[in-house]
Amino acid sequence: MTEYKLIEGKPRIFSISSNEELLSEIREYVESYEYEFIGSASEKGDIFRKMEELSVNLIFLDADLENIDLIELTDDLELYNVPIIVIVGELFDETIDKLLMNNPYGYLLQPLEEDEVQRGMAVALRKHEQNLLTVREAESIINEKSVELLIEKSDSSLLLILSISLIIIAVLSRNATWLQWIILIPSAVMLFNSIMSLKKQAGVKPLETLPFVSIFIPAHNEEFTIESTVRSVCGLDYHVDGEPQYELIVVNDGSTDSTGEILSNLKKEFPQVKIVTRHPPRSGKGKGFVLNDALTLSRGEIIGVFDADTQIKPDYLKTIIPYLDDEVDGVQSRVKMFNKNENFLARMQHVEFTTFANTLIAKDNLDFTGFLGGNGQFIKKQAIIECGKWDGFAVTEDLNIAIKIILNGGKIRYCGECAIYQEAITSWRPFFRQRVRWAIGNFETLFVYLPQIIRSKISTLKKFNIIEHISFYSFNLLIFFGFVITLFNAISWFFFQNTTLIRMEAPVIVGILAAVAFFPGIIISLLRDHLGPVEFIKDMVKYYVYCFHLIPLFFMTMFTMMTRKERKWDKTVHKGGKDS
């Protein structure tokens, strides 16, 4: 196994050459630079014997060395993880060309110049040490993520066992009073948030100058939607002296369809568009890695993230950017579905996102901090850097960076004045695939960050706000199991005259709160849609039924978390649907 050791003391220099004059010259230049020349060799067996015996930090390789296959030699020397500087004579041939292409630490031409030799050594050693530090950091991150994966597996197993045990106990004992008490807090929070969402949000001051904004769009096989998305973003009314005060960086993450070709044509039309292309094996590893690549190329002091199916209105940036004042590090915009009327599933996602918007409005009104979604989020670049950038291993990198910003003392607001329009999923299989990913992301954040949240210096109310938000999926099974019990008890009372299948004997106020807290938020959401009475009632009943998908979702999520071998980001497929 390769060892990654940093240099201690004087760097130790070894030469591979049979040219005594050259060796003498190298020794002189090395020692005059106060490095240590520890020997040389020219026979293959002798070379590897000395590499085993000596602690070598850098190798000078004479490209004129005869009777040895230099390509094979350098391949074998990779085992020792030592930088090699190639010394080349007057002639370049195919072997030397290949040797130099495979060697990242450079070469020197004969006759040697003392300052060039010394500069070459210093640069190669510094570059190699930086590479070692990068490898160590990467290994540390991988080890950390492996530990986190084990924590997630054990915690999800315990949560699943506990939930099933409680349900079995309730069924066998025909008593679920405990359930009413468990869901009392989330029920009270839902009701309170619904009430607080009725209050109008605090306004923002118009900007005197428009800050430069960088917008990122990760794109993997997005041939059906990417053109309309880019055209929509490039139609923004956000200019200074007639020039766009924003740039659009589209990261083509290993697409195998016509996404790349479409982007190339769009680049010719819109000068503010930059295209970054990621190829295997770098591509397809996670959205966080994609966003971090775009970040290194960005000019903006504010970073926005859109999905590849986004549609926005021209005044979008002028509306949302003022929210990022001196006290705010991030802002999330409203999300709507442009194909909400396509079918039942699309319509329910529209209602769901409207309901979630009410929750974020409530948090904003309470001066808690909001959270970021994957689409329509804007963050100050400095805040991204200070919290360690996006986590490429996180399944929901948006929630992950939001938690890090909050724990770092930052504030996130919600902008309900403008909206991004995205495509709702219209069939159940990809819908569940997306929701399992979302649920896993919440559980990842809950299991990994809970100790940090508790120990953080933020206020107790903000700690509660975070924990309540990221534990949402933890209570779903029990909340809707409670609804199932209520329905079966109602049916039993109707058909079997006052017969209760499973008793729920908490005080009346607790039972009422647990039973009805779900509905005010839905009612407010549907009222804001300005529906007629019949459509209002239909949508409320449909959404109630729709939410029972959370029961199988809980079990699917737990099973996936317990059986997965690595964290894997599973993107949503966009088909370019239209509103009907």
Residue, then its C-alpha position, 0 to 999 in steps of 0.5 A: m500500500t502506498e504511504y503518504k509521508l511528508i518530508e522531515g528534515k532535509p529533502r533526500i535526493f536520489s539519481i538514476s544515471s550511469n553518467e558520472e559527470l552528470l551525477s557529479e554535477i547534480r550532487e554539487y547543485v543539490e548540496s549547494y542548495e542544502y539538500e542531501f544527495i543520498g546516492s545513485a544507481s543505474e541497474k534496475g535491481d540496484i535501483f529498487r534495492k536502494m529505493e527500499e533502503l533509502s528514504v528518498n524524497l525526489i528522483f532525478l532520472d537520466a533519459d539517456l540511460e541505456n539498457i532499461d525500459l524507462i516507461e516500465l521503470t517509471d511505472d514501477l517507481e510509482l509504488y514509492n510515490v516519489p516525484i521524478i524530474v526527467i533530465v533530457g539530452e539533446l534529442f527528443d524521441e517517442t519514448i521521451d515524449k511519452l515519459l514526459m507526458n506521464n510525469p507531472y513534475g517536469y524535466l530539465l534540459q542538458p546542459l544543466e543550469e544550477d538555478e534551474v536544477q534548484r528551482g526544479m527541485a523546490v517546485a517538484l517537492r512543494k507540488h508533491e507535498q501539496n498533492l500528498l496533503t490533498v490525498r490525505e484530506a480526501e482520505s480523511i473525508i472518505n473515512e469521515k463519510s464512511v463513519e457517517l454511513l455506519i451511523e446512518k445505518s444503525d440509527s435508521s435500523l433503531l428508528l425502524i425497529l422502534s416504530i414497528s414495535l410501537i405499532i405492534i404494541a398498539v395493535l396487540s394492546r388495542n391502545a394507542t394513547w401513547l401515539q397521541w402524546i408523541i404526535l402532540i408536538p409536531s401537530a402543535v407546530m403544524l397548527f402554529n405555523s399555519i396561523m403564523s403564515l397568515k401574517k404578511q412578511a417583512g418587506v425589503k429595501p430596494l437595492e441602490t446598486l445591483p450586485f453581480v450574480s452567478i447562476f449555476i445549472p447542473a445538467h445531466n441528460e437534459e435535452f428536453t428542458i435545457e434550452s427553454t431553461v437557458r432562454s428563460v434565465c437569459g431573458l432576465d431583466y438584470h442589467v447595468d449600462g445595458e450589460p447583463q449583471y449576471e452570468l449563467i454557468v451550466v455544468n454539463d455533468g457527463s451527459t450522453d444525450s444532445t445536452g452538450e450540443i444544445l448548450s454549444n449552440l446556445k453559447k453562441e447566442f448568449p455571451q453570458v453563458k459559460i459551459v463547464t463539461r465534466h467527464p467520467p470518472r469525475s461526472g455523476k458523483g453528486k450535485g455538490f461536486v458539480l456546484n463546487d466546480a462551478l463555484t471556482l469559476s464564478r465571478g458573482e458575489i451572490i450564487g444562485v442555483f436552478d434546476a435544468d427544468t426552471q422557468i422564471k419571469p424577467d423581474y425574478l432577480k430584481t425581486i429576490i436579490p434585495y432579500l440578501d441584505d447585510e444580515v442575511d446569507g441565503v434566500q429561498s424563492r417560492v417553487k411552483m409547478f408549470n404542469k400542475n394540471e397534467n394529472f393527479l400527482a402533478r396537482m398534489q405536488h403543486v398543493e404540497f409545495t404551496t403548503f411548504a411555502n406557508t411553513l417557510i413564511a411562518k418561520d420567516n415571520l417568527d424571525f427563525t431561519g428558513f431553509l434552502g431547496g435545490n431549486g431557486q436558492f441564492i447564497k452569498k459566495q462568502a457564506i458558502i466558502e466559510c461553511g466549507k462549500w457544498d458537501g459532494f457526498a450529501v444526498t440533499e446538498d441544499l439542506n446540508i449547506a443550509i444547516k451549515i450556514i445556520l450553525n455558522g451563525g448565518k440567516i436564511r430568508y424566504c421570498g414569496e414574492c417571486a417564483i421559479y416554475q419547475e416540472a412536476i413528476t407525473s408518474w409514481r415510480p420516479f416520484f418515489r425515487q425522488r422522495v426517497r432521496w429527499a427523505i434520506g437527505n433529511f435523515e442523513t442531516l438528522f443523524v449526523y448533525l443532531p449532536q452539533i445542533i445541540r452543542s451549537k451556540i445558536s438560540t434554543l428556539k433556533k435549535f428547536n426550529i432546525i430539529e423540528h424541520i429535519s425530523f419531519y420524516s421521522f414522525n410521518l409514519l406515526i402521524f399517518f398511522g394515527f389517521v389510519i386508526t382514526l378512520f378504522n375507529a370511525i368505520s367501526w363506530f358506524f357499522f358496529q355501534n360504538t365499538t372502538l378497535i384501538r383506544m386513544e384515551a388522551p385528553v380531548i384537547v390532545g386528541i382534537l389537536a392531533a386529528v385536525a392540525f394537519f388541515p389548517g395549512i392545507i386550507i390556507s394553501l388552497l384558499r391562496d389558489h382562489l379555487g371554487p368551492v367544489e374544486f377546493i373540497k376536491d383538492m383537500v380530499k385528494y391531498y389528504v389521500y395523497c399524503f398517505h404515500l408517506i407511510p410506504l415512503f418511510f419503509m422504503t427510505m429505511f430499507t434503502m438507508m440500511t442496505r446501501k453501500e454508499r451515498k448516491w445522488d439520484k437525479t430527477v428525470h425531466k421530460g419537458g412537460k407542458d401545463s394543460 
